[in-house]
Amino acid sequence: MITAPELSGCKLLHSGKVRDVYQYQEDKLLIVATDRISAFDYILSPLVTDKGKILHKISMFWFDFVQNIIPNHIITGNFDEFPEELKQYEFLRDRAMIVKKAKRVDIECIVRGYLAGSGWKEYQKSQTVCGVELPAGLQQSQQLPTPIFTPSTKADDGEHDENISFEETARRIGDDLAAQISEMSITLYKKVSDYCAARGIILADTKLEFGIYDGKLILIDEIFTPDSSRFWEKDKYVLGKSQDSLDKQYVRDYLEQIKWNKQPPVPVLPEEVVNKTKAKYIEAYEKITGRNF
């Protein structure tokens, strides 16, 4: 396990699968996107060089893109605007953001627009995805009649997120908040999905997180990155099969291929898988933003 570095004036609160979160001043956090990669709730090795920078840059692009729909937690993600005490840590450049400290809503907000991954596996058994009934006869990777909200628990490290119903979500966080996060998640998915489609990308599904700040719902964490979303290239899309994704699906596919039982010991990724994954992340960034990495 790679330990998070000590930073002057910051207290490490949490070192997650991908990000390190520090308390910075009483009402702010410093979130650092590392080069760690995870799959099936385990951190893998080796690191994927520059992955954290790609995630950071894509998140910053999307936070700006959707800010007219919902406020977010960003104070600044621009290293040149950081306080002097943090500027001594050059490694934070292009991978760290200073954010407002919100009260996290402990629900993973997943929106699915296509039938893929664990959703496809469940559909084959029960014609449902996370308990949501779907029409008969759908194929793998098929677009759903309408995007669906399929929440899960927000598990601590070492535990697995668990799919839950909307009713269970409402029981945990209240009817009003459950309705709010469901509606907002689908609104954001549709806006970003439309933008991606215009750039030749299908946004198959995504995961969002929300917080409460000054009594209002805000967007937190990372958004619409290759770590939290499935991106497919439109011109390579073929109905009825697993798609060639611009995200970490390549890593998941490798782990399935070697028949890893998703328990320790965790396999080491071959150099080819690491390099191909990095290339896919860069391609996603460049296609989405229109900028060179």
C-alpha positions as CSV (number, residue, x, y, z in Angstrom):
1,M,0.0,0.0,0.0
2,I,1.4,3.4,-1.0
3,T,1.1,5.8,1.9
4,A,-0.1,9.4,1.3
5,P,2.6,12.1,1.7
6,E,2.6,14.4,4.7
7,L,1.7,18.0,3.8
8,S,2.4,21.0,5.9
9,G,-0.8,22.5,7.4
10,C,-2.9,19.5,6.3
11,K,-4.2,16.5,8.2
12,L,-4.7,13.3,6.2
13,L,-8.4,12.3,6.7
14,H,-8.7,9.5,4.2
15,S,-6.5,7.6,1.7
16,G,-8.9,6.0,-0.7
17,K,-8.6,3.7,-3.7
18,V,-7.6,6.6,-5.9
19,R,-7.8,9.9,-4.0
20,D,-6.1,11.2,-0.8
21,V,-8.2,13.6,1.2
22,Y,-6.7,16.1,3.6
23,Q,-8.3,18.6,6.1
24,Y,-7.0,22.0,5.0
25,Q,-8.2,24.7,7.4
26,E,-11.4,24.2,9.3
27,D,-13.9,24.4,6.4
28,K,-11.8,23.2,3.5
29,L,-10.4,19.9,2.1
30,L,-7.5,19.3,-0.2
31,I,-8.3,16.4,-2.6
32,V,-5.4,14.8,-4.5
33,A,-6.0,12.5,-7.4
34,T,-3.2,9.8,-7.3
35,D,-2.0,7.4,-10.1
36,R,-3.5,4.5,-8.2
37,I,-6.0,2.3,-10.2
38,S,-8.7,0.1,-8.6
39,A,-11.1,-2.5,-9.9
40,F,-13.6,-4.7,-8.1
41,D,-13.0,-2.6,-5.0
42,Y,-9.2,-3.5,-4.8
43,I,-6.2,-1.2,-5.4
44,L,-4.0,-2.7,-8.2
45,S,-0.4,-2.3,-9.0
46,P,1.6,-0.8,-10.6
47,L,0.6,2.8,-10.7
48,V,-0.7,4.2,-14.0
49,T,1.6,7.3,-14.6
50,D,-0.3,10.6,-15.0
51,K,-3.7,8.9,-14.4
52,G,-4.4,11.3,-11.5
53,K,-3.7,14.3,-13.7
54,I,-6.1,13.1,-16.4
55,L,-8.8,12.5,-13.8
56,H,-8.3,15.9,-12.3
57,K,-8.4,17.7,-15.6
58,I,-11.5,15.9,-16.8
59,S,-13.3,16.6,-13.5
60,M,-12.4,20.3,-13.7
61,F,-13.7,20.5,-17.2
62,W,-17.0,18.9,-16.2
63,F,-17.5,20.9,-13.0
64,D,-17.3,24.0,-15.2
65,F,-19.6,22.5,-17.8
66,V,-22.5,21.7,-15.4
67,Q,-22.1,24.6,-12.9
68,N,-25.2,26.3,-14.3
69,I,-27.2,23.2,-13.3
70,I,-25.9,22.6,-9.7
71,P,-23.2,24.3,-7.6
72,N,-20.2,22.2,-6.7
73,H,-17.5,22.1,-4.0
74,I,-14.6,23.5,-6.0
75,I,-12.7,26.5,-4.6
76,T,-9.8,26.1,-7.0
77,G,-8.1,23.3,-8.9
78,N,-5.5,25.7,-10.3
79,F,-2.1,25.1,-8.6
80,D,-1.0,28.7,-9.4
81,E,-3.9,29.9,-7.2
82,F,-2.9,27.7,-4.2
83,P,-1.7,29.3,-0.9
84,E,2.1,29.6,-0.6
85,E,2.3,26.8,2.0
86,L,1.0,24.3,-0.6
87,K,3.0,25.7,-3.5
88,Q,6.1,24.0,-2.1
89,Y,4.6,20.7,-3.2
90,E,5.0,20.8,-7.0
91,F,3.5,17.3,-7.3
92,L,0.1,18.7,-6.5
93,R,0.1,20.6,-9.8
94,D,-2.7,19.4,-12.1
95,R,-3.9,16.7,-9.6
96,A,-5.2,18.6,-6.6
97,M,-8.2,20.7,-5.8
98,I,-9.1,22.8,-2.7
99,V,-12.8,22.3,-2.0
100,K,-15.5,23.4,0.4
101,K,-16.0,20.8,3.2
102,A,-19.6,19.5,2.6
103,K,-21.6,16.9,4.5
104,R,-21.4,13.9,2.2
105,V,-24.7,12.2,1.2
106,D,-23.7,8.6,1.8
107,I,-25.2,7.2,-1.4
108,E,-23.4,6.3,-4.6
109,C,-25.6,7.9,-7.3
110,I,-25.4,5.7,-10.4
111,V,-27.2,6.4,-13.7
112,R,-27.3,3.8,-16.4
113,G,-28.3,4.6,-20.0
114,Y,-27.1,1.3,-21.5
115,L,-27.2,-2.3,-20.4
116,A,-23.6,-3.2,-19.4
117,G,-21.4,-4.6,-16.7
118,S,-23.2,-5.9,-13.6
119,G,-26.4,-4.5,-14.9
120,W,-26.3,-6.8,-17.9
121,K,-25.4,-9.8,-15.7
122,E,-28.5,-9.1,-13.5
123,Y,-30.8,-8.5,-16.4
124,Q,-30.0,-11.9,-17.9
125,K,-31.1,-13.6,-14.7
126,S,-34.1,-11.5,-13.7
127,Q,-34.9,-8.9,-16.4
128,T,-34.1,-6.2,-13.8
129,V,-31.2,-3.9,-13.1
130,C,-30.8,-3.1,-9.4
131,G,-34.5,-4.1,-9.0
132,V,-35.7,-1.8,-11.8
133,E,-37.9,-3.9,-14.2
134,L,-36.9,-3.6,-17.8
135,P,-38.5,-4.7,-21.1
136,A,-37.9,-8.2,-22.3
137,G,-35.5,-9.0,-25.2
138,L,-32.8,-6.3,-24.6
139,Q,-29.3,-7.2,-25.7
140,Q,-25.9,-6.5,-24.1
141,S,-24.9,-2.9,-24.5
142,Q,-28.3,-1.8,-25.7
143,Q,-29.6,1.6,-24.9
144,L,-32.3,1.6,-22.2
145,P,-35.7,3.2,-23.1
146,T,-34.8,5.9,-20.6
147,P,-31.9,6.4,-18.2
148,I,-32.4,4.8,-14.8
149,F,-31.2,5.8,-11.3
150,T,-29.7,2.8,-9.5
151,P,-28.2,3.8,-6.2
152,S,-25.8,1.9,-4.0
153,T,-24.3,2.2,-0.6
154,K,-21.2,4.2,-0.1
155,A,-18.9,1.5,1.5
156,D,-15.8,2.1,3.5
157,D,-12.5,0.8,2.1
158,G,-12.2,-2.9,2.2
159,E,-16.0,-3.3,1.9
160,H,-18.1,-3.6,-1.2
161,D,-20.7,-1.1,-2.4
162,E,-24.1,-2.8,-2.3
163,N,-26.9,-2.0,-4.8
164,I,-30.0,-0.8,-3.0
165,S,-33.5,0.2,-4.2
166,F,-34.8,3.7,-4.4
167,E,-37.1,2.9,-1.5
168,E,-34.1,1.8,0.7
169,T,-32.3,5.0,-0.3
170,A,-35.3,7.1,0.8
171,R,-35.4,5.2,4.1
172,R,-31.7,6.0,4.7
173,I,-31.6,9.7,3.7
174,G,-35.3,10.8,3.6
175,D,-37.8,11.0,0.8
176,D,-37.0,14.6,-0.3
177,L,-33.3,14.2,-0.5
178,A,-33.6,10.8,-2.3
179,A,-35.9,12.4,-4.9
180,Q,-33.5,15.3,-5.3
181,I,-30.4,13.3,-5.9
182,S,-32.3,10.9,-8.3
183,E,-33.7,13.8,-10.4
184,M,-30.4,15.7,-10.4
185,S,-28.3,12.6,-11.3
186,I,-30.5,11.9,-14.4
187,T,-30.5,15.6,-15.4
188,L,-26.7,15.7,-15.2
189,Y,-26.4,12.4,-17.1
190,K,-28.6,13.6,-19.9
191,K,-26.7,16.9,-20.4
192,V,-23.3,15.3,-20.4
193,S,-24.5,12.4,-22.5
194,D,-25.7,14.8,-25.2
195,Y,-22.4,16.7,-25.2
196,C,-20.4,13.4,-25.4
197,A,-22.6,12.2,-28.3
198,A,-21.8,15.3,-30.3
199,R,-18.1,14.4,-29.8
200,G,-18.5,10.8,-31.0
201,I,-18.7,9.2,-27.5
202,I,-21.5,7.2,-25.8
203,L,-21.8,7.8,-22.1
204,A,-23.1,4.3,-21.0
205,D,-23.3,4.9,-17.3
206,T,-21.8,7.1,-14.6
207,K,-21.5,7.5,-10.8
208,L,-22.0,10.8,-9.0
209,E,-21.7,11.9,-5.4
210,F,-23.4,14.8,-3.6
211,G,-23.0,16.7,-0.4
212,I,-24.9,19.3,1.6
213,Y,-23.3,22.7,2.0
214,D,-25.0,25.7,3.6
215,G,-28.2,23.7,3.5
216,K,-28.1,23.1,-0.2
217,L,-27.3,20.1,-2.4
218,I,-23.9,20.4,-4.2
219,L,-21.9,18.2,-6.5
220,I,-18.7,16.7,-4.9
221,D,-15.9,14.2,-5.5
222,E,-15.0,13.6,-9.2
223,I,-17.4,13.7,-12.0
224,F,-17.7,12.0,-15.5
225,T,-14.2,10.6,-15.5
226,P,-13.0,7.3,-16.9
227,D,-12.8,6.0,-13.3
228,S,-16.5,6.8,-12.6
229,S,-18.1,6.3,-16.0
230,R,-18.2,4.0,-19.1
231,F,-17.3,5.8,-22.3
232,W,-17.7,4.0,-25.6
233,E,-16.6,5.2,-29.0
234,K,-19.7,5.7,-31.2
235,D,-18.1,4.5,-34.4
236,K,-16.9,1.3,-32.8
237,Y,-20.2,0.5,-31.0
238,V,-21.7,-2.9,-31.8
239,L,-25.0,-4.0,-30.2
240,G,-25.0,-7.4,-28.5
241,K,-21.4,-7.5,-27.1
242,S,-19.0,-5.9,-24.6
243,Q,-17.7,-2.6,-25.9
244,D,-14.1,-1.4,-26.3
245,S,-14.3,1.3,-23.6
246,L,-12.3,4.6,-23.1
247,D,-12.0,3.8,-19.4
248,K,-10.8,1.1,-17.0
249,Q,-13.0,-1.6,-18.5
250,Y,-9.8,-2.8,-20.2
251,V,-8.4,-3.6,-16.7
252,R,-11.6,-5.3,-15.6
253,D,-11.7,-7.4,-18.8
254,Y,-8.1,-8.5,-18.2
255,L,-8.9,-9.5,-14.6
256,E,-12.0,-11.4,-15.8
257,Q,-9.9,-13.1,-18.5
258,I,-7.3,-14.4,-16.0
259,K,-10.3,-15.6,-13.9
260,W,-9.2,-13.7,-10.8
261,N,-11.6,-14.6,-7.9
262,K,-11.7,-10.9,-6.7
263,Q,-10.0,-11.8,-3.4
264,P,-6.4,-11.3,-2.2
265,P,-3.8,-11.7,-3.4
266,V,-4.4,-9.0,-5.9
267,P,-2.8,-9.7,-9.3
268,V,-0.1,-7.4,-10.7
269,L,-1.1,-5.8,-14.0
270,P,1.2,-6.5,-17.0
271,E,3.0,-3.5,-18.5
272,E,0.9,-3.8,-21.7
273,V,-2.4,-3.5,-19.7
274,V,-1.1,-0.5,-17.8
275,N,0.1,1.3,-21.0
276,K,-3.1,0.6,-22.9
277,T,-5.2,1.8,-19.9
278,K,-3.2,5.1,-19.8
279,A,-3.6,5.5,-23.6
280,K,-7.4,5.1,-23.2
281,Y,-7.6,7.6,-20.4
282,I,-5.7,10.2,-22.5
283,E,-7.9,9.5,-25.5
284,A,-11.0,10.0,-23.4
285,Y,-9.6,13.3,-22.1
286,E,-8.7,14.6,-25.6
287,K,-12.0,13.5,-27.2
288,I,-14.1,15.0,-24.4
289,T,-12.2,18.4,-24.0
290,G,-10.8,18.9,-27.5
291,R,-7.5,19.6,-25.8
292,N,-4.1,17.8,-26.0
293,F,-3.0,16.2,-22.8
